[in-house]
Each structure stands twice: as structure tokens, then as C-alpha cells.
């Protein structure tokens, strides 16, 4: 309504003096003040008061009209938030915390602000060690959280971006059998005692390159095997490189390793009862050849030297062949013979012999060869040299004088051991001379064997060996296989579809309740909520199993921040999962929605135990009141105002009965047990016997009142400001509020109340237009400053439209928005049309942080500090979403200050002669770690508001 008369007392006074010149011209008003002038001043003041009263008539009439309708100013609202209790280290006792337990926060003026817990709960000493998530078929396992690693956020069921820890593989280790050369083969024999057909199916599966990958461990890492084939129930692997003895990380022991990685599961389980290994080695060369203790070359070597003697020995060392116990060894040897003179005794040459016979009748004797007639083949068994053959096989191998080629075939003894010959240790066999011919002949020579060529091969085993190491990795677990048990070995389980599961590992067991976990700062805000079933691993009726958990879930199945409250009725038991032995909770996604790639994944900044809802209120001592007989409209004045919670009990027939609160009496009858509360004044008013029952009279007090009061806006508490318990609680180390405690409001001002009530009359509590939704949002929560409606461009969107809300309290772009959103959603469910009430999304505005770097020029040093402080203060005041901008009315949602406006703002500061440079960096504050964005990206966001970041101000002085 426009003001009908707009005139001040001075203007009235001046106007009267001007009129006086016409009516009383003889009156000189320019001199000293006389009585007439004083009367004029009194009249002007009274006239001004009359006009002021006249101006308030529309407002008073409007207030009277609102009072008729029962409108009233809103009382103070208490701040609410969450507090996390940290227990003393080394203490594992549970501590019950009762509802109404008091906490406090000390403000700057040393005033204690009291907070109270809103429910009972059990404080425990526990921590989350790790969180793992699995897909429905367990083909993917991701670690969402590990206590030993630093993570900014916990993202559950994120199977696309997080590293897959699932690995289905089989690892075999054999130091001897896998000691092969390039292009040799390793053969796997697969057996199944019960299902004969299964061995061939397993062999076909393991020989399929599309289903498995075979690898050997080399110094460069795992190297794949390209040539694989299946022959009946065997798998033949052609090795393209040597397999060294190395240490594997999982085993922490040295061996030669072969790995088979399963690329996909089979429709049926891949099972065997036994696996044997074999190798096919050709063209093996001896590592060492010795004659006694003398090292020999590989070719043209003399096994027993030029002049041999009884018991001389020829040693053949081949680690690759002779280490394979029970293997069939073939040694292909080609030898020839060379003649070497015998070192005869030389007599004295100057002796003159006298012939007694005719020289022609006596002939010189012919030389005879000293030949190796028999050798014995032996091996070292750890105690002594033992015969390699039962009979005298190959004992005459070195006899004769002709070139000879022979294949010596034998089974590598099972008890063969390493032996030291010369300076080398290894597996050896030897040929030892046991009989030599013509040893005592007078004229003789040595028919020494010469080694022309020697090749060793290994084909098959008389008794197939098993691997030294045999284990299977699946579900992040290592299963060591003991084949002596003759049990069925599941190499790869069949495809089974269960549900995506989130496993939470706990350091300590829990029992009883209520136990509370807080899922903090949810980054996702969902409309369609997947179904979650909670379980814990424990013992029930002597059976260890996953036991269903009855929970009260404020997170709405990981859709938002909130408390998870539960009780543990049976004993928790430890279980080793993912190679970690802990106590376990798990959340089963029964509808499998979290497994979809396009599904929004639940994301939290932290998950905390011992977190409880707190409210800023202080429960006062109970007050008792007397009443006179039939006293109408009895008033009970409380000691404190700003009442937030009240319970009124009236003594009737020696029994305290609770009465109910009402807003007015005119709909109450004479038996209605009701009262009216004036929260601000702290007054309780009872009925008059006609409208509302009168409490009964007695000699003692018949009215008992329990109430709590709050401090309104003073109860808002910044992050980490909460101090301690006001009540004595044992085993508690500290209390921390990791989020702001917000929502506290003082008593509503009359102007705001009138505007609110006018809007109520306008909307009639129905949401039709865009303005109606804005009004309802502000009515739902008094911390709402602005609302903007965002329409969706996609016609197939499940959301009808989105409400972007700017809350009152914000701290560097973050606020406790969960409660505000809950209040708005509750209001919209009641007031919005049914067809779209559940399809309205409520989000917080996007905060864009302005980090400004400016270089200024001034003309004198004395202005340096004042200019610096003024520029900084102006930037902080201007870039504020609620109180900023040039008019101090803030920025509308979607409006961002431009660089030109900031330039003009800085130019208005006195003593600045020039602005050299002005740079602005923009940061998206949705996450805890700000992400830098461009001005174009910031400008495109329709629901963005600015906040101040860190500003850099550099000042140059030019004199």
C-alpha cells in the first residue's frame, strides 16, 4: 500500500511558519524563539505522530485480519546435527548413551551452548578396516575402502572405474619338471576318478586360448604361452623360453611357476581329482663333464684321459635331466678311440748285449691295447654311489676299438641327490672303470675312448609326479591343493548369479545395541532407491552363517546421508574373506540395480561409528503448579521462554495423566484434556471448563511440566566446534562434529510473519505455479533463502522438475542440506499434486568459488595497508550468495558476477591509481577437493551461486 502522506516534523513546522506570514504578518518568526514558535513545534511533533499512526492502520488491520485466521509468528527453532564419539584407545567396553545426554559447545563469549542426544544408543570401540564390493556372479571384486590407504571418498559398487581384484587362476610350481629348454614341452595329465568324461572336458577347456591364458614366470614378469594343444586328457604346452627359479609375491618362496588364468566361467564347474605333470625335453646338453676331478670339454673329450686306471670315473652332469626323478632318460653318446703310447721303462742305452741267438731268428713282440673291458654306471643317493642298473647293462660301452654310437636309457632314480664334483654341485651319473685288459702286458698302448657327441633327452615318467606347488586363486583367496586327499578339486566354479554385495570388515566384534553408523556427505541423491538387505556373520544355534540384520536405515539404501541403526542379537564370529580375517557386515543389493553401468553409485566421504543425532536444547527441571478450585484459564509461567519441547501432566485421582497441546480452545469441549502453549513467553494456559477441561484442585500441586528450551540461531555450530559431554560419560576420548550443526532460527520477525501468512493465503497450501513451489519450500524450512525451478530437457526423464535451493547456512560452499531437503520433500508430498509429488527432485545450489588474483598500483606507501584491507573486505562482502552484490541483497540463483563488475568494484577503492592485472580462477565446490573449471562451464550452470575463495592481492607503489 502506498503511503498517503509523506511529510516530516520539520516540513510541517516550516509550512506553518510560511502560512503564518499570511495570517499574522506582524509576527516576526526570524528572531528569538517565542511561545508561538514553541507551540508550533509541539503541534508539528503531534501531527507527525498522528501521521505515523495513520500509516500503520493498514498494517494493523492486516495483522488483526491474520489474528482472526489464527496466524502467529513462528517461535525459535533449535539447531540439529550429528556428533561422533571417539572411545579411548585400549578400551573395548561398550558404553550405553541415554537419550537426553548433554553435550556443550563454548562460544567466543565463554557461553556454553547445551546440546542433547535425540535417542539411546550403544557406544562401542570399533573401526572399519576395509570395504569390498562384488558383482552378482563375483566376476568383479573392488576395494572401495582400505584403512591403510588414503581415500577422499568411499564409492560403493563402482565396478567400472575401480580396479578389479578378482582373479580366477591356477598356479603350478615344480623346480625340476619345469626346468626345460626353449621349444620343450610341459604336459599336464588330468584325472577324475568318478567322472571319466570330465577329464577330457577339462583338458579341452584348459587348451582353449579363448577361455584361458597360460603363462610362465620370467624375470620380466609373466610371459604368455602361445602354443597350446589338447591330446585326450592331457594339455601340452610348448615353452618358448627358459623358466628361471624366482620368488612369487603370493607364495614368498622360490620355484619355477606356471599360471593358468581363466578368462570366463564355464556353464558347468571345472573339476578334477588329480593332476600329474610331465615334460618332453630334447637336445639337452651336459652342463659339466669330468674325468675324476678334471673338467672336460663337451666335444673331443677323453672321458678317462689318455692313460686310464682302474676305478677312474667319468662324470656326466645335467641338471635339467637328472633332477627329474622317475623320468625316462636317454643319453645318446657317440665315441671313437685314439691310441696313446704306454709310458714304458727306458733301460740304459750304452750296455753292449751279446747275442746268443741269430738276430734273424728273434722278432720284436707286438704291442697290445689296454682296453676298458667293463665299467659300472652309478649315481649318488646321498650316502654313496649306487649302481644305476640292476645288471651289467652298458658296462662294455667303452670297450673295443671302433667308433660306437649308443643310446643309454634308464629311469632317473627317485633317490638321486646332488653331489659335488670338482667345484660344481649338481646331479651327476658316472661310469667307473672296474676292469681293464692287458694291464700287465710288457708292450702295450692305451686304446682311449674319445667323446665325439653327447645328447640327453627326457621323455615321460615311470610314475608321473605331482606339482610341488598347486594352488587356486579365486575371490581374493588362495586355496592350496593337497592331492593326497583324493578329493574333488574345483578349478573354476560354475556361473552363479546371486546379488551385488558390499562387505564391511570390522576390527572388533559387536553385540547388543542400538549400534549406529553414520554414512556422511552422500554425493548421490537418488529418486529410485535400490533394495538393500543387511546381514552379519555370526553363530546361531551352534551354526556359523550369515544372519539377517534388522536395521533402521535413514540412508534409504545408500541413497542419501543418514544413520544406520541396528542390533546384534547373536554372537559375531570372525571369517576370512578376501584374505582378511575380520568381523563382517554385508549389504546385499537384492534387486541388482547397483550392478548396472548407468546406475548412479552411492558415494560417501566417510562412514563413522558412534554417531548420534543431537539437538540444541536444554531440558530444564520439572516445575509444579497449584490451581484454585474451578479456576478458569489457569496460566502457568515457566522460568524460561523459547520452549521447543514440552510435556504437561495433570494429577487426576492420584495418577499423573499426560494432557495434549492444542492451538486454540474453540473446538474443544468441557472434557478435552488440552492446553495452549505460548512458546516465546513460556506460558501454559488451560481451559475454562466449557472449552477445555479445568485441572482438578488438590492441596498439593496437581500440574507438572517438563520442558526444554533452545537458543535459536546461537545454536548453530561450525564444523569441529563441539567440545565435550556436559554429563560424565566413561571411556570417551573426544567428541567431534564432522559437519556443521545448523537449522537454528530465532523468533520470527513480524514483517516476515506477515509476508509468510500473506503467501499462505495466496497459495492456499496448494502448489500450482512456480511461485507456489518457492513459497512452500520457504514455509517447509526457514533456512531456505532462494528457490529456482529447473525444467528437464529430456522428455523421458523420471523427474518432473528440480528445485534448486539456496540454504541460509553455508560453509565454503557446503551446508547440512539433508534436513532441509527432507523438510521440503515432506511438504511437497502433502501439498503438490499427487501425480508429480514423488517426481520432484530437490538439490542444493552449485557453489562456484571465485579465487581472484589482482595487481594494483598506488602512489604512496602510507596507503598500502588500508588499500589491501579495503580491497579484501570488498571482495569478501561482494562475492556472497546471500548478502553480496552491490545492493547487499545477494545474487539470484544462476547469476554470477562477471570480471568487469569485479573490476569496477575494485576501482571504487580510494587511493588506487590503476589495476594492472586481474585474473579469476573458478572452482566447482561440489566435492571436498575443489575442481577448477572455466568461466564458460560456470556460466552454463543454471543453479550456480558465487562464494569467495582465496584471494591474492599484490600492490605496487609508484611514487
Secondary structure, 3 states (H helix, E strand, C coil): CCCCCCCCHHHHHHHHHHHHHHHCCCCCCCCCCCHHHHHHHHHHHHHHHHHHHHHCHHHHHHHHHHHHCCCCCCCCECCEEEEEEEECCCCCCCEEECCCCEEEEECCCCCEEEEEECCCEEECCCCEEEEEEECCCCCCEEEEEECCCCCCCEECCCCCCCCCCCCCEEEEECCCCCCCCCCCEEEEEEECCCCHHHHHHHHHHHCCCCCEEEEEEECCEEEECCEEEEECCEEEEECCCCCCCEECCCCCCEECEEEEEECCCCCCCEEECEEEEEEEEEEECCCEEEECCEEECCCCECCCCCCCCCCCEEEEECHHHHCCCCEEEEEEEEEEEEEEECCCCCCCCCCCCCCCCCHHHCCCCCCEEEEEEEEEEEEECCCCEEECCCCCCCCCCCCCCCCEEEEEEEECCCCCCCEEECCEEECEEEEEEEEEECCCCCCEEEEEEEEEEEEEEEEEECCCECCCEEEEEECCEEEECCHHHCCCEEEECCCCCCCEEEEEEECCCCCEEEEEEEEECCCCCCCCCCCEEEEEEEEECCEEEEEECCEEECCCCCCCCEEEEEEECCEECEEEECCEEEEEEEEEECCCHHHCCCCCCCEECEEEECEEEEECCEECCCEEECCCCCCCCCEEECCCCCEEEEEEEEEECCEEEEEEECCCCCCCCCCCCEEEEECCCCEEEECCCCCCCCCCCCCCCCEEEEEEECCHHHHCECCCCCCEECCCCCCEEEEECCCCEECCECCCCHHHHHHHHHHHHHHCCCCCCHHHHHHHHHHHCCCEEEEEEEECCCCCCCCCEEEEEEECCCECCECCHHHHHHHHHHHHHHHCCHHHHCCEEEEECEEEEEEEEEEEEECCHHHHHHHHHHHHHHHHHHCCCCCCCCCCCCCCCCCCCCHHHHHHHHHCCCCEEEEEEEEEEEEECCCCCCEEECHHHHHHCCCEEEEECCCEEEEEECC
